[in-house]
Amino acid sequence: MDVNEVLRSRRSIKNYLATPVSREKLEELVDLARLSPSGANKNSWRFVVITQRDTLECLSQTHPNCKWLSSAQAGIAIIIDPTSTRYWLEDCSVAAYSIWLAATAQGLGAAWAAMYLSDNPAETERRQQFVREALFIPGNFLVPMVLAISYPESLPPTKPRPGLKEVICWNRYTLGETEKPKI
Ligand SMILES: Cc1cc2nc3c(=O)[nH]c(=O)nc-3n(C[C@H](O)[C@H](O)[C@H](O)COP(=O)(O)O)c2cc1C
């Protein structure tokens, strides 16, 4: 698969085959993620690979939108010390997408469990404590996301996306001009 195909076929995969994902495959995903760009090349992210069923089951209870973690073969928690770089959230997000795309290219599927909500500090703190405890992560780390990794049972259809004309403009902002009332 070339990169365009990977970008077109990537989906959130929440239904999984029972086929195990080998340690080598999981290690390869992290090996590729570690090549991700990071602000000032700080490379501050770290990765906790989860294969134990009871730990996946526990993580699936972090919040109602990550129940599918319980049936995944593996998970990857991306962790970072936010004092290590001002770009911690961006760096982790880039690394997460690297893993998602690499997984897709290898016929695996991934789904993203959000553990950090910028508009809800109390819920973020609750999720952070829950995940830190489940994975024995020291308190100086944040865990912005956990990815489920498994072979997909099926490929869901593409979700709606805006058309190119709705998101692009050239040289100056002209989006929305057609929506303005004509006078
Ligand atoms: C920052 C971010 C947070 C997300 N958090 C969750 C989540 O907590 N639970 C979930 O089921 N999906 C989550 N998703 C998946 C999105 O809902 C999904 O990518 C989007 O609906 C588009 O669907 P697709 O991935 O199949 O293209 C998240 C995705 C991103 C990029």
The ligand as an SDF file (V2000), in Angstrom:
LIG
                    3D

 31 33  0  0  0  0  0  0  0  0999 V2000
   -8.0860   13.3850   18.9510 C   0  0  0  0  0  0  0  0  0  0  0  0
   -9.0070   12.1950   18.7270 C   0  0  0  0  0  0  0  0  0  0  0  0
   -9.6960   11.6680   19.8000 C   0  0  0  0  0  0  0  0  0  0  0  0
  -10.5260   10.5570   19.6110 C   0  0  0  0  0  0  0  0  0  0  0  0
  -11.1130    9.9670   20.6960 N   0  0  0  0  0  0  0  0  0  0  0  0
  -11.8930    8.8740   20.5300 C   0  0  0  0  0  0  0  0  0  0  0  0
  -12.4520    8.1900   21.6520 C   0  0  0  0  0  0  0  0  0  0  0  0
  -12.1920    8.5020   22.8100 O   0  0  0  0  0  0  0  0  0  0  0  0
  -13.2640    7.1440   21.4040 N   0  0  0  0  0  0  0  0  0  0  0  0
  -13.5490    6.7190   20.1320 C   0  0  0  0  0  0  0  0  0  0  0  0
  -14.3170    5.7550   19.9750 O   0  0  0  0  0  0  0  0  0  0  0  0
  -12.9880    7.3180   19.0490 N   0  0  0  0  0  0  0  0  0  0  0  0
  -12.1800    8.3900   19.2230 C   0  0  0  0  0  0  0  0  0  0  0  0
  -11.5920    8.9960   18.1330 N   0  0  0  0  0  0  0  0  0  0  0  0
  -11.8890    8.5130   16.7700 C   0  0  0  0  0  0  0  0  0  0  0  0
  -12.7320    9.5100   15.9680 C   0  0  0  0  0  0  0  0  0  0  0  0
  -14.0410    9.5660   16.4950 O   0  0  0  0  0  0  0  0  0  0  0  0
  -12.7070    9.0450   14.5010 C   0  0  0  0  0  0  0  0  0  0  0  0
  -11.3880    9.1300   14.0400 O   0  0  0  0  0  0  0  0  0  0  0  0
  -13.6170    9.8930   13.6220 C   0  0  0  0  0  0  0  0  0  0  0  0
  -14.9640    9.6740   13.9720 O   0  0  0  0  0  0  0  0  0  0  0  0
  -13.4620    9.5540   12.1410 C   0  0  0  0  0  0  0  0  0  0  0  0
  -13.6830    8.1750   11.9160 O   0  0  0  0  0  0  0  0  0  0  0  0
  -12.5580    7.2850   11.2240 P   0  0  0  0  0  0  0  0  0  0  0  0
  -11.3780    7.2620   12.1660 O   0  0  0  0  0  0  0  0  0  0  0  0
  -13.1530    5.9260   11.0480 O   0  0  0  0  0  0  0  0  0  0  0  0
  -12.2120    7.9420    9.9310 O   0  0  0  0  0  0  0  0  0  0  0  0
  -10.7220   10.0400   18.3090 C   0  0  0  0  0  0  0  0  0  0  0  0
   -9.9880   10.5740   17.2430 C   0  0  0  0  0  0  0  0  0  0  0  0
   -9.1270   11.6190   17.4550 C   0  0  0  0  0  0  0  0  0  0  0  0
   -8.3060   12.1360   16.2930 C   0  0  0  0  0  0  0  0  0  0  0  0
  1  2  1  0
  2  3  1  0
  2 30  2  0
  3  4  2  0
  4  5  1  0
  4 28  1  0
  5  6  2  0
  6  7  1  0
  6 13  1  0
  7  8  2  0
  7  9  1  0
  9 10  1  0
 10 11  2  0
 10 12  1  0
 12 13  2  0
 13 14  1  0
 14 15  1  0
 14 28  1  0
 15 16  1  0
 16 17  1  0
 16 18  1  0
 18 19  1  0
 18 20  1  0
 20 21  1  0
 20 22  1  0
 22 23  1  0
 23 24  1  0
 24 25  2  0
 24 26  1  0
 24 27  1  0
 28 29  2  0
 29 30  1  0
 30 31  1  0
M  END
$$$$
